[in-house]
């Protein structure tokens, strides 16, 4: 089970169901962490363990037969 509150506090990313009938979940990633002007985390890899969390989340959602729609804070180039 995903704990929305602790993930949001840890790194600003979270997942939540959009609808149970369509088996669709929203995943919101904090891409501000990887913005090239963010000197606090520049070059640190995965500072909030967001990709580790995402990998496990996608594995779980696949096993549950759910679809995921990803959203980002900053446009991905």
MOJOKA-V340682 format. One line per field, one symbol per residue. psi: psi as a letter, one per 20 degrees, with the letter a starting at -180 (. if undefined). A space follows every 50 residues. Layout:
# MOJOKA-V340682
psi->???
This chain:
# MOJOKA-V340682
psi->ppogghhghhjjqrqqpgqhhilpqppoqnihhjpiinihjpjjdmhjkg hgggggghgghghikqqppqqqhqpp.
